[in-house]
Amino acid sequence: MANTVDRAKQEGSDTWITTKVKADMLTEKGIPGGDIKVETSQGVVSLSSDIAVTCSQKEEAVRITKNIEGVRSVLADGLKAE
């Protein structure tokens, strides 16, 4: 039973992290926040995009994500830098 409760708490936390990352990226000037996909699993955030981003946009997206409470690590291999 405890495992189910822990999983539910983690899924709520992951959902919160994903929502917060998306919101912070949308408000940041110079980042195509609407084009960056965000997925979170157990505090690990994966960033990806179908469009190319600049190196500085990629670095900024990673920085924003790392500053969010609950984020354990950031995987940005899915962001294709120009």
PDB file with SEQRES, HELIX, SHEET and CRYST1 records, atoms N, CA, C and O in Angstrom:
SEQRES   1 A   82  MET ALA ASN THR VAL ASP ARG ALA LYS GLN GLU GLY SER          
SEQRES   2 A   82  ASP THR TRP ILE THR THR LYS VAL LYS ALA ASP MET LEU          
SEQRES   3 A   82  THR GLU LYS GLY ILE PRO GLY GLY ASP ILE LYS VAL GLU          
SEQRES   4 A   82  THR SER GLN GLY VAL VAL SER LEU SER SER ASP ILE ALA          
SEQRES   5 A   82  VAL THR CYS SER GLN LYS GLU GLU ALA VAL ARG ILE THR          
SEQRES   6 A   82  LYS ASN ILE GLU GLY VAL ARG SER VAL LEU ALA ASP GLY          
SEQRES   7 A   82  LEU LYS ALA GLU                                              
HELIX    1 AA1 ALA A    2  THR A   27  1                                  26    
HELIX    2 AA2 GLY A   33  ASP A   35  5                                   3    
HELIX    3 AA3 CYS A   55  LYS A   66  1                                  12    
SHEET    1 AA1 3 ILE A  36  SER A  41  0                                        
SHEET    2 AA1 3 VAL A  44  SER A  49 -1                                        
SHEET    3 AA1 3 SER A  73  GLY A  78  1                                        
CRYST1    1.000    1.000    1.000  90.00  90.00  90.00 P 1           1          
ATOM      1  N   MET A   1       0.825  -1.200   0.000  1.00  0.00           N  
ATOM      2  CA  MET A   1       0.000   0.000   0.000  1.00  0.00           C  
ATOM      3  C   MET A   1       0.870   1.267   0.000  1.00  0.00           C  
ATOM      4  O   MET A   1       0.584   2.226  -0.716  1.00  0.00           O  
ATOM      5  N   ALA A   2       1.922   1.253   0.803  1.00  0.00           N  
ATOM      6  CA  ALA A   2       2.802   2.425   0.876  1.00  0.00           C  
ATOM      7  C   ALA A   2       3.435   2.717  -0.480  1.00  0.00           C  
ATOM      8  O   ALA A   2       3.631   3.877  -0.844  1.00  0.00           O  
ATOM      9  N   ASN A   3       3.753   1.660  -1.225  1.00  0.00           N  
ATOM     10  CA  ASN A   3       4.351   1.845  -2.542  1.00  0.00           C  
ATOM     11  C   ASN A   3       3.396   2.599  -3.470  1.00  0.00           C  
ATOM     12  O   ASN A   3       3.826   3.454  -4.244  1.00  0.00           O  
ATOM     13  N   THR A   4       2.103   2.282  -3.391  1.00  0.00           N  
ATOM     14  CA  THR A   4       1.101   2.966  -4.216  1.00  0.00           C  
ATOM     15  C   THR A   4       1.004   4.433  -3.830  1.00  0.00           C  
ATOM     16  O   THR A   4       0.895   5.299  -4.698  1.00  0.00           O  
ATOM     17  N   VAL A   5       1.042   4.713  -2.537  1.00  0.00           N  
ATOM     18  CA  VAL A   5       0.977   6.097  -2.057  1.00  0.00           C  
ATOM     19  C   VAL A   5       2.216   6.862  -2.495  1.00  0.00           C  
ATOM     20  O   VAL A   5       2.109   7.997  -2.959  1.00  0.00           O  
ATOM     21  N   ASP A   6       3.395   6.253  -2.354  1.00  0.00           N  
ATOM     22  CA  ASP A   6       4.637   6.899  -2.781  1.00  0.00           C  
ATOM     23  C   ASP A   6       4.610   7.194  -4.272  1.00  0.00           C  
ATOM     24  O   ASP A   6       5.046   8.262  -4.701  1.00  0.00           O  
ATOM     25  N   ARG A   7       4.101   6.251  -5.070  1.00  0.00           N  
ATOM     26  CA  ARG A   7       4.030   6.439  -6.516  1.00  0.00           C  
ATOM     27  C   ARG A   7       3.087   7.591  -6.849  1.00  0.00           C  
ATOM     28  O   ARG A   7       3.383   8.407  -7.723  1.00  0.00           O  
ATOM     29  N   ALA A   8       1.951   7.658  -6.155  1.00  0.00           N  
ATOM     30  CA  ALA A   8       0.992   8.739  -6.399  1.00  0.00           C  
ATOM     31  C   ALA A   8       1.608  10.089  -6.047  1.00  0.00           C  
ATOM     32  O   ALA A   8       1.410  11.068  -6.766  1.00  0.00           O  
ATOM     33  N   LYS A   9       2.356  10.144  -4.942  1.00  0.00           N  
ATOM     34  CA  LYS A   9       3.027  11.402  -4.558  1.00  0.00           C  
ATOM     35  C   LYS A   9       4.051  11.805  -5.609  1.00  0.00           C  
ATOM     36  O   LYS A   9       4.140  12.978  -5.971  1.00  0.00           O  
ATOM     37  N   GLN A  10       4.830  10.836  -6.105  1.00  0.00           N  
ATOM     38  CA  GLN A  10       5.863  11.127  -7.106  1.00  0.00           C  
ATOM     39  C   GLN A  10       5.231  11.601  -8.410  1.00  0.00           C  
ATOM     40  O   GLN A  10       5.717  12.543  -9.037  1.00  0.00           O  
ATOM     41  N   GLU A  11       4.126  10.931  -8.823  1.00  0.00           N  
ATOM     42  CA  GLU A  11       3.457  11.342 -10.057  1.00  0.00           C  
ATOM     43  C   GLU A  11       2.916  12.764  -9.927  1.00  0.00           C  
ATOM     44  O   GLU A  11       2.984  13.535 -10.884  1.00  0.00           O  
ATOM     45  N   GLY A  12       2.355  13.140  -8.710  1.00  0.00           N  
ATOM     46  CA  GLY A  12       1.888  14.518  -8.497  1.00  0.00           C  
ATOM     47  C   GLY A  12       3.033  15.484  -8.566  1.00  0.00           C  
ATOM     48  O   GLY A  12       2.902  16.567  -9.136  1.00  0.00           O  
ATOM     49  N   SER A  13       4.197  15.097  -7.974  1.00  0.00           N  
ATOM     50  CA  SER A  13       5.390  15.941  -7.984  1.00  0.00           C  
ATOM     51  C   SER A  13       5.912  16.107  -9.411  1.00  0.00           C  
ATOM     52  O   SER A  13       6.264  17.214  -9.819  1.00  0.00           O  
ATOM     53  N   ASP A  14       5.963  15.006 -10.174  1.00  0.00           N  
ATOM     54  CA  ASP A  14       6.431  15.065 -11.561  1.00  0.00           C  
ATOM     55  C   ASP A  14       5.533  15.967 -12.396  1.00  0.00           C  
ATOM     56  O   ASP A  14       6.017  16.742 -13.221  1.00  0.00           O  
ATOM     57  N   THR A  15       4.226  15.864 -12.181  1.00  0.00           N  
ATOM     58  CA  THR A  15       3.281  16.711 -12.923  1.00  0.00           C  
ATOM     59  C   THR A  15       3.511  18.173 -12.579  1.00  0.00           C  
ATOM     60  O   THR A  15       3.495  19.031 -13.462  1.00  0.00           O  
ATOM     61  N   TRP A  16       3.725  18.460 -11.301  1.00  0.00           N  
ATOM     62  CA  TRP A  16       3.969  19.839 -10.863  1.00  0.00           C  
ATOM     63  C   TRP A  16       5.254  20.366 -11.506  1.00  0.00           C  
ATOM     64  O   TRP A  16       5.284  21.490 -12.009  1.00  0.00           O  
ATOM     65  N   ILE A  17       6.310  19.556 -11.489  1.00  0.00           N  
ATOM     66  CA  ILE A  17       7.593  19.973 -12.076  1.00  0.00           C  
ATOM     67  C   ILE A  17       7.411  20.276 -13.559  1.00  0.00           C  
ATOM     68  O   ILE A  17       7.868  21.315 -14.036  1.00  0.00           O  
ATOM     69  N   THR A  18       6.753  19.389 -14.290  1.00  0.00           N  
ATOM     70  CA  THR A  18       6.536  19.587 -15.729  1.00  0.00           C  
ATOM     71  C   THR A  18       5.788  20.888 -15.988  1.00  0.00           C  
ATOM     72  O   THR A  18       6.167  21.669 -16.861  1.00  0.00           O  
ATOM     73  N   THR A  19       4.723  21.114 -15.222  1.00  0.00           N  
ATOM     74  CA  THR A  19       3.917  22.332 -15.384  1.00  0.00           C  
ATOM     75  C   THR A  19       4.741  23.575 -15.082  1.00  0.00           C  
ATOM     76  O   THR A  19       4.659  24.565 -15.809  1.00  0.00           O  
ATOM     77  N   LYS A  20       5.538  23.535 -14.010  1.00  0.00           N  
ATOM     78  CA  LYS A  20       6.358  24.680 -13.601  1.00  0.00           C  
ATOM     79  C   LYS A  20       7.441  24.979 -14.647  1.00  0.00           C  
ATOM     80  O   LYS A  20       7.693  26.139 -14.972  1.00  0.00           O  
ATOM     81  N   VAL A  21       8.075  23.930 -15.167  1.00  0.00           N  
ATOM     82  CA  VAL A  21       9.114  24.130 -16.196  1.00  0.00           C  
ATOM     83  C   VAL A  21       8.495  24.787 -17.422  1.00  0.00           C  
ATOM     84  O   VAL A  21       9.038  25.759 -17.947  1.00  0.00           O  
ATOM     85  N   LYS A  22       7.354  24.261 -17.884  1.00  0.00           N  
ATOM     86  CA  LYS A  22       6.691  24.822 -19.067  1.00  0.00           C  
ATOM     87  C   LYS A  22       6.319  26.284 -18.840  1.00  0.00           C  
ATOM     88  O   LYS A  22       6.544  27.130 -19.704  1.00  0.00           O  
ATOM     89  N   ALA A  23       5.747  26.575 -17.667  1.00  0.00           N  
ATOM     90  CA  ALA A  23       5.334  27.953 -17.372  1.00  0.00           C  
ATOM     91  C   ALA A  23       6.531  28.889 -17.334  1.00  0.00           C  
ATOM     92  O   ALA A  23       6.473  29.988 -17.886  1.00  0.00           O  
ATOM     93  N   ASP A  24       7.615  28.469 -16.691  1.00  0.00           N  
ATOM     94  CA  ASP A  24       8.805  29.321 -16.600  1.00  0.00           C  
ATOM     95  C   ASP A  24       9.437  29.554 -17.968  1.00  0.00           C  
ATOM     96  O   ASP A  24       9.944  30.642 -18.240  1.00  0.00           O  
ATOM     97  N   MET A  25       9.411  28.543 -18.824  1.00  0.00           N  
ATOM     98  CA  MET A  25       9.986  28.714 -20.159  1.00  0.00           C  
ATOM     99  C   MET A  25       9.127  29.633 -21.031  1.00  0.00           C  
ATOM    100  O   MET A  25       9.650  30.391 -21.848  1.00  0.00           O  
ATOM    101  N   LEU A  26       7.815  29.559 -20.853  1.00  0.00           N  
ATOM    102  CA  LEU A  26       6.927  30.420 -21.638  1.00  0.00           C  
ATOM    103  C   LEU A  26       7.099  31.887 -21.275  1.00  0.00           C  
ATOM    104  O   LEU A  26       6.914  32.763 -22.120  1.00  0.00           O  
ATOM    105  N   THR A  27       7.454  32.161 -20.015  1.00  0.00           N  
ATOM    106  CA  THR A  27       7.601  33.552 -19.583  1.00  0.00           C  
ATOM    107  C   THR A  27       9.001  34.093 -19.831  1.00  0.00           C  
ATOM    108  O   THR A  27       9.227  35.298 -19.715  1.00  0.00           O  
ATOM    109  N   GLU A  28       9.934  33.231 -20.167  1.00  0.00           N  
ATOM    110  CA  GLU A  28      11.324  33.651 -20.409  1.00  0.00           C  
ATOM    111  C   GLU A  28      11.459  34.157 -21.843  1.00  0.00           C  
ATOM    112  O   GLU A  28      11.141  33.443 -22.794  1.00  0.00           O  
ATOM    113  N   LYS A  29      11.926  35.372 -21.989  1.00  0.00           N  
ATOM    114  CA  LYS A  29      12.119  35.932 -23.327  1.00  0.00           C  
ATOM    115  C   LYS A  29      13.314  35.257 -24.006  1.00  0.00           C  
ATOM    116  O   LYS A  29      14.316  34.941 -23.363  1.00  0.00           O  
ATOM    117  N   GLY A  30      13.187  35.046 -25.303  1.00  0.00           N  
ATOM    118  CA  GLY A  30      14.300  34.503 -26.061  1.00  0.00           C  
ATOM    119  C   GLY A  30      14.361  32.987 -26.119  1.00  0.00           C  
ATOM    120  O   GLY A  30      15.259  32.428 -26.748  1.00  0.00           O  
ATOM    121  N   ILE A  31      13.418  32.317 -25.472  1.00  0.00           N  
ATOM    122  CA  ILE A  31      13.389  30.854 -25.518  1.00  0.00           C  
ATOM    123  C   ILE A  31      12.077  30.434 -26.177  1.00  0.00           C  
ATOM    124  O   ILE A  31      11.018  30.948 -25.817  1.00  0.00           O  
ATOM    125  N   PRO A  32      12.129  29.508 -27.135  1.00  0.00           N  
ATOM    126  CA  PRO A  32      10.892  29.051 -27.759  1.00  0.00           C  
ATOM    127  C   PRO A  32      10.162  28.062 -26.849  1.00  0.00           C  
ATOM    128  O   PRO A  32      10.007  26.889 -27.190  1.00  0.00           O  
ATOM    129  N   GLY A  33       9.720  28.547 -25.696  1.00  0.00           N  
ATOM    130  CA  GLY A  33       9.110  27.697 -24.677  1.00  0.00           C  
ATOM    131  C   GLY A  33       7.941  26.873 -25.165  1.00  0.00           C  
ATOM    132  O   GLY A  33       7.748  25.740 -24.725  1.00  0.00           O  
ATOM    133  N   GLY A  34       7.156  27.435 -26.074  1.00  0.00           N  
ATOM    134  CA  GLY A  34       6.014  26.704 -26.598  1.00  0.00           C  
ATOM    135  C   GLY A  34       6.409  25.536 -27.480  1.00  0.00           C  
ATOM    136  O   GLY A  34       5.603  24.638 -27.719  1.00  0.00           O  
ATOM    137  N   ASP A  35       7.639  25.538 -27.965  1.00  0.00           N  
ATOM    138  CA  ASP A  35       8.112  24.470 -28.859  1.00  0.00           C  
ATOM    139  C   ASP A  35       8.930  23.403 -28.132  1.00  0.00           C  
ATOM    140  O   ASP A  35       9.290  22.386 -28.724  1.00  0.00           O  
ATOM    141  N   ILE A  36       9.218  23.630 -26.869  1.00  0.00           N  
ATOM    142  CA  ILE A  36      10.033  22.674 -26.111  1.00  0.00           C  
ATOM    143  C   ILE A  36       9.108  21.731 -25.339  1.00  0.00           C  
ATOM    144  O   ILE A  36       8.260  22.165 -24.559  1.00  0.00           O  
ATOM    145  N   LYS A  37       9.294  20.430 -25.577  1.00  0.00           N  
ATOM    146  CA  LYS A  37       8.514  19.413 -24.869  1.00  0.00           C  
ATOM    147  C   LYS A  37       9.220  19.106 -23.551  1.00  0.00           C  
ATOM    148  O   LYS A  37      10.446  19.008 -23.489  1.00  0.00           O  
ATOM    149  N   VAL A  38       8.413  18.958 -22.498  1.00  0.00           N  
ATOM    150  CA  VAL A  38       8.944  18.691 -21.165  1.00  0.00           C  
ATOM    151  C   VAL A  38       8.293  17.425 -20.629  1.00  0.00           C  
ATOM    152  O   VAL A  38       7.067  17.317 -20.591  1.00  0.00           O  
ATOM    153  N   GLU A  39       9.111  16.475 -20.219  1.00  0.00           N  
ATOM    154  CA  GLU A  39       8.617  15.250 -19.591  1.00  0.00           C  
ATOM    155  C   GLU A  39       9.419  15.027 -18.321  1.00  0.00           C  
ATOM    156  O   GLU A  39      10.634  15.226 -18.299  1.00  0.00           O  
ATOM    157  N   THR A  40       8.726  14.610 -17.255  1.00  0.00           N  
ATOM    158  CA  THR A  40       9.392  14.393 -15.970  1.00  0.00           C  
ATOM    159  C   THR A  40       9.072  12.997 -15.460  1.00  0.00           C  
ATOM    160  O   THR A  40       7.920  12.564 -15.478  1.00  0.00           O  
ATOM    161  N   SER A  41      10.099  12.303 -15.007  1.00  0.00           N  
ATOM    162  CA  SER A  41       9.938  10.983 -14.401  1.00  0.00           C  
ATOM    163  C   SER A  41      10.856  10.894 -13.193  1.00  0.00           C  
ATOM    164  O   SER A  41      12.080  10.929 -13.326  1.00  0.00           O  
ATOM    165  N   GLN A  42      10.265  10.781 -12.028  1.00  0.00           N  
ATOM    166  CA  GLN A  42      11.005  10.673 -10.768  1.00  0.00           C  
ATOM    167  C   GLN A  42      12.000  11.810 -10.592  1.00  0.00           C  
ATOM    168  O   GLN A  42      13.120  11.598 -10.127  1.00  0.00           O  
ATOM    169  N   GLY A  43      11.587  13.010 -10.963  1.00  0.00           N  
ATOM    170  CA  GLY A  43      12.415  14.191 -10.778  1.00  0.00           C  
ATOM    171  C   GLY A  43      13.436  14.438 -11.875  1.00  0.00           C  
ATOM    172  O   GLY A  43      14.152  15.439 -11.846  1.00  0.00           O  
ATOM    173  N   VAL A  44      13.509  13.524 -12.852  1.00  0.00           N  
ATOM    174  CA  VAL A  44      14.430  13.696 -13.975  1.00  0.00           C  
ATOM    175  C   VAL A  44      13.636  14.304 -15.132  1.00  0.00           C  
ATOM    176  O   VAL A  44      12.672  13.710 -15.615  1.00  0.00           O  
ATOM    177  N   VAL A  45      14.052  15.490 -15.568  1.00  0.00           N  
ATOM    178  CA  VAL A  45      13.328  16.220 -16.611  1.00  0.00           C  
ATOM    179  C   VAL A  45      14.026  16.042 -17.947  1.00  0.00           C  
ATOM    180  O   VAL A  45      15.230  16.268 -18.071  1.00  0.00           O  
ATOM    181  N   SER A  46      13.248  15.632 -18.951  1.00  0.00           N  
ATOM    182  CA  SER A  46      13.755  15.499 -20.316  1.00  0.00           C  
ATOM    183  C   SER A  46      13.197  16.639 -21.151  1.00  0.00           C  
ATOM    184  O   SER A  46      11.987  16.866 -21.181  1.00  0.00           O  
ATOM    185  N   LEU A  47      14.083  17.350 -21.824  1.00  0.00           N  
ATOM    186  CA  LEU A  47      13.690  18.445 -22.703  1.00  0.00           C  
ATOM    187  C   LEU A  47      13.948  18.032 -24.143  1.00  0.00           C  
ATOM    188  O   LEU A  47      15.003  17.482 -24.461  1.00  0.00           O  
ATOM    189  N   SER A  48      12.979  18.301 -25.014  1.00  0.00           N  
ATOM    190  CA  SER A  48      13.164  17.985 -26.431  1.00  0.00           C  
ATOM    191  C   SER A  48      12.387  18.984 -27.274  1.00  0.00           C  
ATOM    192  O   SER A  48      11.510  19.693 -26.780  1.00  0.00           O  
ATOM    193  N   SER A  49      12.728  19.024 -28.551  1.00  0.00           N  
ATOM    194  CA  SER A  49      12.062  19.949 -29.461  1.00  0.00           C  
ATOM    195  C   SER A  49      12.202  19.438 -30.888  1.00  0.00           C  
ATOM    196  O   SER A  49      13.218  18.849 -31.256  1.00  0.00           O  
ATOM    197  N   ASP A  50      11.165  19.674 -31.683  1.00  0.00           N  
ATOM    198  CA  ASP A  50      11.225  19.313 -33.096  1.00  0.00           C  
ATOM    199  C   ASP A  50      11.939  20.385 -33.906  1.00  0.00           C  
ATOM    200  O   ASP A  50      12.400  20.128 -35.018  1.00  0.00           O  
ATOM    201  N   ILE A  51      12.029  21.591 -33.342  1.00  0.00           N  
ATOM    202  CA  ILE A  51      12.726  22.671 -34.034  1.00  0.00           C  
ATOM    203  C   ILE A  51      14.113  22.846 -33.420  1.00  0.00           C  
ATOM    204  O   ILE A  51      14.325  22.527 -32.250  1.00  0.00           O  
ATOM    205  N   ALA A  52      15.031  23.343 -34.196  1.00  0.00           N  
ATOM    206  CA  ALA A  52      16.384  23.582 -33.685  1.00  0.00           C  
ATOM    207  C   ALA A  52      16.391  24.817 -32.797  1.00  0.00           C  
ATOM    208  O   ALA A  52      15.689  25.793 -33.063  1.00  0.00           O  
ATOM    209  N   VAL A  53      17.187  24.763 -31.750  1.00  0.00           N  
ATOM    210  CA  VAL A  53      17.370  25.911 -30.863  1.00  0.00           C  
ATOM    211  C   VAL A  53      18.845  26.300 -30.905  1.00  0.00           C  
ATOM    212  O   VAL A  53      19.692  25.506 -31.315  1.00  0.00           O  
ATOM    213  N   THR A  54      19.143  27.514 -30.485  1.00  0.00           N  
ATOM    214  CA  THR A  54      20.542  27.923 -30.422  1.00  0.00           C  
ATOM    215  C   THR A  54      21.185  27.317 -29.180  1.00  0.00           C  
ATOM    216  O   THR A  54      20.491  26.874 -28.265  1.00  0.00           O  
ATOM    217  N   CYS A  55      22.491  27.303 -29.156  1.00  0.00           N  
ATOM    218  CA  CYS A  55      23.209  26.790 -27.979  1.00  0.00           C  
ATOM    219  C   CYS A  55      22.836  27.573 -26.737  1.00  0.00           C  
ATOM    220  O   CYS A  55      22.656  26.990 -25.667  1.00  0.00           O  
ATOM    221  N   SER A  56      22.717  28.892 -26.864  1.00  0.00           N  
ATOM    222  CA  SER A  56      22.381  29.713 -25.697  1.00  0.00           C  
ATOM    223  C   SER A  56      20.949  29.442 -25.229  1.00  0.00           C  
ATOM    224  O   SER A  56      20.680  29.470 -24.028  1.00  0.00           O  
ATOM    225  N   GLN A  57      20.022  29.178 -26.170  1.00  0.00           N  
ATOM    226  CA  GLN A  57      18.651  28.841 -25.772  1.00  0.00           C  
ATOM    227  C   GLN A  57      18.618  27.503 -25.035  1.00  0.00           C  
ATOM    228  O   GLN A  57      17.888  27.343 -24.056  1.00  0.00           O  
ATOM    229  N   LYS A  58      19.408  26.555 -25.507  1.00  0.00           N  
ATOM    230  CA  LYS A  58      19.488  25.248 -24.854  1.00  0.00           C  
ATOM    231  C   LYS A  58      20.043  25.398 -23.441  1.00  0.00           C  
ATOM    232  O   LYS A  58      19.496  24.837 -22.491  1.00  0.00           O  
ATOM    233  N   GLU A  59      21.129  26.157 -23.305  1.00  0.00           N  
ATOM    234  CA  GLU A  59      21.740  26.382 -21.989  1.00  0.00           C  
ATOM    235  C   GLU A  59      20.762  27.072 -21.039  1.00  0.00           C  
ATOM    236  O   GLU A  59      20.682  26.725 -19.861  1.00  0.00           O  
ATOM    237  N   GLU A  60      20.022  28.047 -21.558  1.00  0.00           N  
ATOM    238  CA  GLU A  60      19.054  28.775 -20.732  1.00  0.00           C  
ATOM    239  C   GLU A  60      17.909  27.861 -20.305  1.00  0.00           C  
ATOM    240  O   GLU A  60      17.459  27.927 -19.161  1.00  0.00           O  
ATOM    241  N   ALA A  61      17.435  27.008 -21.212  1.00  0.00           N  
ATOM    242  CA  ALA A  61      16.363  26.066 -20.876  1.00  0.00           C  
ATOM    243  C   ALA A  61      16.814  25.109 -19.772  1.00  0.00           C  
ATOM    244  O   ALA A  61      16.045  24.806 -18.860  1.00  0.00           O  
ATOM    245  N   VAL A  62      18.042  24.641 -19.853  1.00  0.00           N  
ATOM    246  CA  VAL A  62      18.588  23.751 -18.823  1.00  0.00           C  
ATOM    247  C   VAL A  62      18.724  24.499 -17.501  1.00  0.00           C  
ATOM    248  O   VAL A  62      18.397  23.955 -16.446  1.00  0.00           O  
ATOM    249  N   ARG A  63      19.204  25.738 -17.549  1.00  0.00           N  
ATOM    250  CA  ARG A  63      19.369  26.539 -16.330  1.00  0.00           C  
ATOM    251  C   ARG A  63      18.025  26.750 -15.632  1.00  0.00           C  
ATOM    252  O   ARG A  63      17.911  26.569 -14.420  1.00  0.00           O  
ATOM    253  N   ILE A  64      17.009  27.134 -16.410  1.00  0.00           N  
ATOM    254  CA  ILE A  64      15.676  27.358 -15.851  1.00  0.00           C  
ATOM    255  C   ILE A  64      15.165  26.087 -15.184  1.00  0.00           C  
ATOM    256  O   ILE A  64      14.634  26.119 -14.074  1.00  0.00           O  
ATOM    257  N   THR A  65      15.336  24.966 -15.884  1.00  0.00           N  
ATOM    258  CA  THR A  65      14.834  23.690 -15.373  1.00  0.00           C  
ATOM    259  C   THR A  65      15.548  23.288 -14.085  1.00  0.00           C  
ATOM    260  O   THR A  65      14.904  22.840 -13.136  1.00  0.00           O  
ATOM    261  N   LYS A  66      16.865  23.444 -14.041  1.00  0.00           N  
ATOM    262  CA  LYS A  66      17.635  23.057 -12.854  1.00  0.00           C  
ATOM    263  C   LYS A  66      17.256  23.883 -11.622  1.00  0.00           C  
ATOM    264  O   LYS A  66      17.423  23.424 -10.492  1.00  0.00           O  
ATOM    265  N   ASN A  67      16.745  25.099 -11.837  1.00  0.00           N  
ATOM    266  CA  ASN A  67      16.385  25.967 -10.713  1.00  0.00           C  
ATOM    267  C   ASN A  67      15.031  25.631 -10.095  1.00  0.00           C  
ATOM    268  O   ASN A  67      14.634  26.258  -9.114  1.00  0.00           O  
ATOM    269  N   ILE A  68      14.325  24.664 -10.646  1.00  0.00           N  
ATOM    270  CA  ILE A  68      13.000  24.323 -10.148  1.00  0.00           C  
ATOM    271  C   ILE A  68      13.105  23.284  -9.036  1.00  0.00           C  
ATOM    272  O   ILE A  68      13.809  22.282  -9.160  1.00  0.00           O  
ATOM    273  N   GLU A  69      12.393  23.547  -7.959  1.00  0.00           N  
ATOM    274  CA  GLU A  69      12.415  22.657  -6.800  1.00  0.00           C  
ATOM    275  C   GLU A  69      11.939  21.262  -7.194  1.00  0.00           C  
ATOM    276  O   GLU A  69      10.924  21.111  -7.874  1.00  0.00           O  
ATOM    277  N   GLY A  70      12.679  20.251  -6.761  1.00  0.00           N  
ATOM    278  CA  GLY A  70      12.302  18.874  -7.021  1.00  0.00           C  
ATOM    279  C   GLY A  70      12.991  18.251  -8.221  1.00  0.00           C  
ATOM    280  O   GLY A  70      12.930  17.035  -8.407  1.00  0.00           O  
ATOM    281  N   VAL A  71      13.653  19.075  -9.045  1.00  0.00           N  
ATOM    282  CA  VAL A  71      14.344  18.552 -10.220  1.00  0.00           C  
ATOM    283  C   VAL A  71      15.659  17.923  -9.773  1.00  0.00           C  
ATOM    284  O   VAL A  71      16.505  18.580  -9.165  1.00  0.00           O  
ATOM    285  N   ARG A  72      15.814  16.639 -10.086  1.00  0.00           N  
ATOM    286  CA  ARG A  72      17.044  15.925  -9.724  1.00  0.00           C  
ATOM    287  C   ARG A  72      18.108  16.076 -10.796  1.00  0.00           C  
ATOM    288  O   ARG A  72      19.283  16.272 -10.488  1.00  0.00           O  
ATOM    289  N   SER A  73      17.698  15.984 -12.060  1.00  0.00           N  
ATOM    290  CA  SER A  73      18.636  16.175 -13.169  1.00  0.00           C  
ATOM    291  C   SER A  73      17.857  16.546 -14.421  1.00  0.00           C  
ATOM    292  O   SER A  73      16.637  16.399 -14.487  1.00  0.00           O  
ATOM    293  N   VAL A  74      18.601  17.031 -15.415  1.00  0.00           N  
ATOM    294  CA  VAL A  74      18.007  17.493 -16.670  1.00  0.00           C  
ATOM    295  C   VAL A  74      18.698  16.777 -17.835  1.00  0.00           C  
ATOM    296  O   VAL A  74      19.925  16.762 -17.942  1.00  0.00           O  
ATOM    297  N   LEU A  75      17.879  16.190 -18.694  1.00  0.00           N  
ATOM    298  CA  LEU A  75      18.389  15.561 -19.912  1.00  0.00           C  
ATOM    299  C   LEU A  75      17.954  16.437 -21.082  1.00  0.00           C  
ATOM    300  O   LEU A  75      16.761  16.569 -21.356  1.00  0.00           O  
ATOM    301  N   ALA A  76      18.918  17.033 -21.768  1.00  0.00           N  
ATOM    302  CA  ALA A  76      18.593  17.958 -22.849  1.00  0.00           C  
ATOM    303  C   ALA A  76      19.090  17.469 -24.200  1.00  0.00           C  
ATOM    304  O   ALA A  76      19.209  18.259 -25.137  1.00  0.00           O  
ATOM    305  N   ASP A  77      19.382  16.176 -24.315  1.00  0.00           N  
ATOM    306  CA  ASP A  77      19.856  15.632 -25.594  1.00  0.00           C  
ATOM    307  C   ASP A  77      18.821  15.788 -26.695  1.00  0.00           C  
ATOM    308  O   ASP A  77      19.171  15.808 -27.875  1.00  0.00           O  
ATOM    309  N   GLY A  78      17.555  15.899 -26.326  1.00  0.00           N  
ATOM    310  CA  GLY A  78      16.491  16.036 -27.304  1.00  0.00           C  
ATOM    311  C   GLY A  78      16.368  17.442 -27.879  1.00  0.00           C  
ATOM    312  O   GLY A  78      15.594  17.672 -28.808  1.00  0.00           O  
ATOM    313  N   LEU A  79      17.136  18.384 -27.323  1.00  0.00           N  
ATOM    314  CA  LEU A  79      17.149  19.736 -27.867  1.00  0.00           C  
ATOM    315  C   LEU A  79      18.271  19.825 -28.890  1.00  0.00           C  
ATOM    316  O   LEU A  79      19.451  19.772 -28.546  1.00  0.00           O  
ATOM    317  N   LYS A  80      17.889  19.958 -30.132  1.00  0.00           N  
ATOM    318  CA  LYS A  80      18.874  20.027 -31.219  1.00  0.00           C  
ATOM    319  C   LYS A  80      19.397  21.446 -31.336  1.00  0.00           C  
ATOM    320  O   LYS A  80      18.668  22.347 -31.750  1.00  0.00           O  
ATOM    321  N   ALA A  81      20.633  21.648 -30.980  1.00  0.00           N  
ATOM    322  CA  ALA A  81      21.217  22.992 -31.036  1.00  0.00           C  
ATOM    323  C   ALA A  81      21.762  23.260 -32.435  1.00  0.00           C  
ATOM    324  O   ALA A  81      22.358  22.382 -33.060  1.00  0.00           O  
ATOM    325  N   GLU A  82      21.551  24.480 -32.915  1.00  0.00           N  
ATOM    326  CA  GLU A  82      22.052  24.888 -34.232  1.00  0.00           C  
ATOM    327  C   GLU A  82      23.549  25.132 -34.175  1.00  0.00           C  
ATOM    328  O   GLU A  82      24.156  25.484 -35.187  1.00  0.00           O  
TER     329      GLU A  82                                                      
END                                                                             
